[in-house]
Amino acid sequence: MDKSEILKKVGKRIKEVRLQNGISQADLVGRMQGEIDPTNISRIESGRTNPTVFTLFRIAEALEVKAKDLLDL
């Protein structure tokens, strides 16, 4: 599996969990600790950017799941 495929799968999983919880991208940003550009969530979900481990952790916390659940490919 190459890098772009991994990024797309992780992004797709984040979007799935977010939508299952009825959370908009803007709401997700509001729930996250620290500053993050709202457009960055869109880029992460589409697999266009490589989030840091800390960003993945903050996303998982905001979605109330474990980080490993977002990385379960």
C-alpha positions in Angstrom: 0.0 0.0 0.0 1.5 3.3 -1.0 1.4 6.6 1.0 -1.4 8.2 -0.9 -3.6 5.1 -0.5 -3.0 5.1 3.2 -3.8 8.8 3.6 -7.1 8.3 1.6 -8.1 5.4 3.8 -7.4 7.2 7.0 -9.2 10.3 5.8 -12.2 8.2 4.7 -12.4 6.6 8.1 -12.3 9.9 9.9 -15.1 11.2 7.6 -17.2 8.0 8.2 -16.9 8.3 12.0 -17.6 12.1 11.9 -20.7 11.5 9.8 -21.9 8.6 11.9 -21.8 11.0 14.9 -23.6 13.7 13.0 -20.7 16.1 13.3 -19.9 18.8 10.7 -16.3 19.6 9.9 -16.7 23.0 11.6 -18.1 21.3 14.7 -15.1 18.9 14.7 -12.7 21.8 14.6 -14.6 23.4 17.5 -14.3 20.2 19.6 -10.5 19.8 19.0 -8.0 21.0 21.5 -5.7 23.7 20.1 -5.8 25.6 16.8 -6.5 23.9 13.5 -7.5 25.5 10.2 -11.0 24.2 9.3 -9.8 23.6 5.7 -7.2 21.2 7.1 -9.9 18.8 8.1 -11.2 18.7 4.5 -7.6 18.0 3.3 -7.2 15.3 5.8 -10.5 13.6 5.0 -9.7 13.7 1.2 -6.2 12.3 1.8 -4.5 15.4 0.4 -2.4 16.0 3.5 -0.5 13.9 6.0 -1.7 14.7 9.5 0.7 14.5 12.4 0.2 11.8 15.1 -0.9 14.6 17.5 -3.5 15.8 15.1 -4.9 12.3 14.7 -5.0 12.0 18.4 -6.9 15.3 18.7 -9.3 14.2 16.0 -9.9 10.9 17.8 -10.6 12.7 21.1 -13.0 15.1 19.4 -14.8 12.2 17.8 -14.8 10.2 21.1 -13.0 7.2 19.6 -9.5 5.7 20.1 -6.9 6.8 17.6 -6.3 3.2 16.6 -9.9 3.1 15.4 -9.0 5.8 12.8 -6.0 3.9 11.7 -7.7 0.5 11.4 -7.1 0.0 7.7 
